[in-house]
Amino acid sequence: MVREPGPAGRRRDFIVYRLGSGPGVVFGSARSGVAPPYGRGGPSRIRRAWAQRFILASACASFAPSVPVIVLQTDRLSLRLMSLDDAGFIVELLNDPAFLRFIGDKGVRTADDARQYISTGPLASYARHGFGLWVVELKGSGRPLGICGLLKRETLNDVDIGFAFLPRYRSQGYAFESAAAVMDYARTVLGLGRIVAIANDDNAGSRRVLEKIGMGFERMIRLSDDGPEIRLLASDA
């Protein structure tokens, strides 16, 4: 049970079907009715972390929700935690030619490969950092369009924002809409000041989206000694 002050000082009680704690937040399933994310301010108290009424998200590495856990919403989109049930979608997305060209080959060819990727990537990131890559869906449809979220790479000092969408959902404003919402979440909920992004020099589409959400070119970098030069973009609060 989570209690929140209601109108005129009245309390609202929310029944939580699945309640757990992760780095800095308390989370429940989308069915739970828990409205804002709650930051954990100490060992015995829970405080509101965001005034808007969206379901929040953090997870343990083994957390595989049986119902969608929504992180945030926009006018058209819902961003939710990834789960092992997304394996088929991940196989399709990670083998899209544009993904392979601009992001790289993750070696995901089968559903088992995808479940391994989800477990060691997004789910592990939720547990360790309280954020990660989230599945972007058309609101209310349950149809995955792509992924968008935040990553903490060992090769970068700062948290970076990333996104990728299936070909049939590109050029419809979904990347910008989700990325702008993630940037706001990073600032207002996670309290991040500096946020960066990386993009191939010839990936004009992604660079346009990043510039529209306030990212500016900083310098060319390499993520590994033998890797290609890529653009580092940044935004400081």
C-alpha positions in Angstrom: 0.0 0.0 0.0 1.3 3.5 -0.9 -0.4 6.5 0.5 -0.4 9.9 -1.3 -2.0 13.2 -0.1 -5.2 13.7 -2.1 -7.3 16.8 -2.7 -8.0 19.0 0.3 -5.6 17.0 2.4 -7.4 13.7 1.9 -5.2 10.6 1.5 -5.3 8.3 -1.5 -4.3 4.7 -1.0 -3.0 2.7 -3.9 -2.8 -1.0 -3.9 0.4 -2.2 -5.4 0.4 -5.6 -7.1 4.2 -5.8 -7.4 6.2 -3.4 -5.3 9.9 -3.4 -5.1 12.8 -1.0 -4.7 15.6 -0.1 -6.9 18.2 2.7 -7.0 16.4 5.8 -5.8 12.8 4.8 -6.6 9.9 2.6 -5.7 8.1 0.9 -8.5 4.8 -0.9 -9.2 3.0 -2.3 -12.2 0.9 -0.3 -14.5 -2.2 -2.0 -13.1 -1.3 -0.9 -9.6 -2.6 2.6 -9.9 0.5 4.0 -8.3 0.7 7.5 -9.8 3.9 9.4 -9.4 7.4 7.9 -8.9 8.5 8.0 -5.3 12.1 8.6 -4.5 13.5 6.9 -1.4 14.7 9.7 0.8 15.9 7.5 3.6 15.5 4.0 5.1 12.0 4.7 6.5 10.4 7.4 4.4 9.2 7.7 0.8 8.9 11.1 -0.8 7.4 12.2 -4.1 10.0 12.6 -6.8 7.8 13.9 -9.6 4.5 15.8 -9.5 3.1 14.5 -12.7 1.2 11.3 -12.5 3.2 8.7 -14.4 4.2 5.3 -13.4 7.9 5.2 -12.6 10.4 2.6 -13.0 13.3 0.7 -11.6 13.9 -3.0 -11.3 16.1 -5.7 -10.0 18.1 -7.7 -12.6 15.7 -10.6 -12.5 12.6 -8.5 -12.7 10.5 -9.7 -15.6 7.1 -8.0 -15.3 4.0 -10.0 -16.2 2.2 -6.8 -17.0 3.7 -3.6 -18.6 5.4 -1.2 -16.2 5.2 2.3 -17.6 8.0 4.7 -17.0 6.5 7.8 -18.7 4.0 8.9 -21.3 3.6 11.5 -24.0 0.6 12.6 -26.1 1.0 9.6 -28.3 3.5 7.3 -26.7 4.1 5.1 -23.6 7.6 4.2 -22.6 7.8 1.1 -20.5 10.3 -1.4 -19.0 11.6 -4.0 -21.3 10.8 -7.6 -20.4 11.9 -11.0 -21.6 8.5 -11.2 -23.5 10.0 -8.6 -25.9 12.4 -11.1 -27.4 10.7 -11.2 -30.8 10.6 -7.5 -31.1 14.3 -7.2 -30.1 15.4 -9.7 -32.7 13.6 -7.7 -35.4 14.9 -4.3 -34.2 18.5 -5.4 -33.7 18.7 -7.0 -37.1 17.3 -4.0 -39.0 19.9 -2.8 -41.6 19.9 0.7 -40.2 20.5 -0.6 -36.7 23.4 -2.7 -37.8 24.9 0.1 -39.8 24.6 3.0 -37.3 24.6 1.2 -33.9 26.3 -2.1 -34.5 25.8 -5.8 -34.6 24.9 -7.1 -31.1 25.0 -10.7 -32.3 21.3 -11.2 -31.6 19.8 -13.7 -34.1 17.4 -15.8 -32.0 14.8 -15.4 -29.3 17.3 -16.9 -26.8 19.9 -14.4 -27.9 17.4 -11.6 -27.4 16.5 -12.8 -23.9 20.2 -12.8 -23.0 20.6 -9.3 -24.4 17.6 -8.1 -22.4 18.8 -9.7 -19.2 22.4 -8.4 -19.4 21.5 -5.1 -21.0 18.3 -3.2 -20.1 17.3 -5.3 -17.0 20.8 -5.1 -15.6 20.9 -1.3 -16.2 17.5 -0.8 -14.4 18.9 -2.6 -11.4 22.3 -0.9 -11.4 21.4 2.6 -12.4 17.6 3.0 -12.1 17.3 3.7 -15.8 18.1 2.0 -19.2 16.6 1.5 -22.6 12.8 1.4 -22.5 10.3 0.1 -25.1 8.3 2.8 -26.9 4.7 1.9 -27.7 1.8 3.7 -29.2 -0.2 4.6 -26.1 -2.9 2.1 -25.3 -2.0 -0.2 -28.2 0.8 -2.4 -26.7 2.5 -2.2 -30.1 6.3 -1.7 -29.8 7.7 0.9 -32.2 11.3 1.1 -31.0 13.4 1.8 -27.9 14.5 5.0 -26.3 16.2 5.7 -23.0 19.4 6.3 -21.0 22.6 4.4 -20.9 25.7 4.6 -18.7 28.6 3.2 -20.7 32.0 2.4 -19.3 33.6 4.2 -22.2 31.8 7.5 -21.5 32.0 9.7 -18.4 28.3 10.9 -18.7 24.9 9.3 -19.1 23.9 9.2 -22.8 20.6 9.1 -24.5 19.9 6.6 -27.3 17.0 5.5 -29.5 16.2 3.2 -32.4 12.9 2.6 -34.2 11.6 0.0 -36.6 11.6 1.2 -40.3 7.8 1.4 -40.5 7.7 3.8 -37.6 10.4 6.3 -38.7 9.7 9.8 -40.1 6.6 10.2 -37.9 8.0 12.2 -35.1 8.2 9.3 -32.6 12.0 9.5 -32.1 11.8 13.2 -31.2 8.7 12.8 -29.0 10.2 10.0 -27.0 13.7 11.5 -26.8 12.3 14.8 -25.6 10.3 13.1 -22.9 13.4 11.1 -21.8 15.5 14.2 -21.6 12.8 15.8 -19.4 12.7 12.7 -17.2 16.5 12.7 -16.9 16.4 16.3 -15.7 13.3 16.4 -13.5 13.2 12.9 -12.0 16.8 11.7 -12.1 18.4 15.1 -11.5 21.0 14.7 -14.2 22.8 17.8 -15.3 25.0 16.9 -18.2 23.6 14.4 -20.8 25.5 13.3 -23.9 24.7 11.3 -27.1 26.8 9.7 -29.7 26.0 9.5 -33.4 27.8 8.4 -36.6 28.9 11.3 -38.8 26.7 10.0 -41.6 23.6 9.4 -39.4 21.9 12.6 -40.3 18.4 11.5 -39.1 19.6 10.8 -35.5 21.7 14.0 -35.5 18.6 16.1 -36.4 16.6 14.5 -33.5 19.4 15.1 -31.1 19.8 18.7 -32.1 16.1 19.3 -31.7 16.2 18.1 -28.1 19.0 20.5 -27.3 22.1 18.6 -28.0 25.1 20.4 -29.5 28.2 19.0 -31.2 31.2 18.8 -28.9 33.9 16.8 -30.5 34.8 13.6 -32.4 35.6 10.6 -30.2 36.4 6.8 -30.4 34.7 4.4 -28.0 37.6 2.0 -28.5 41.1 2.2 -29.8 40.3 0.6 -33.1 36.7 2.0 -33.4 35.6 4.6 -35.9 35.4 8.2 -35.0 31.9 9.3 -34.0 30.3 12.5 -32.9 29.8 13.3 -29.3 26.9 15.7 -28.6 26.1 17.1 -25.2 23.5 19.1 -23.3 24.2 20.8 -19.9 21.4 21.8 -17.6 
